[in-house]
């Protein structure tokens, strides 16, 4: 059984680790995967 302070540290540690993983995967998707699948060469300028 965890004490109250141990439970709090476990919760905060898990939250921080999960948040860091989420930010890392989001950054990877937006900086690497989206540009790779956009096919910018097929896009035309706005207003044409």
C-alpha positions, 0 to 999 in steps of 0.5 A: 500500500502506498502512503499518501505522499508516495501515491501523489509522487506516483501520480505526478511522475506518471502524468509528467512521463505521459505528457512528455511522450505525448509532446514528443509524438506530436512533435514527430508527427507534425515535423516529420510525418505530415510534410512527408505525406503532404505532397507539396509539389502537387499543391497550387498557390492560393487564389489560382 
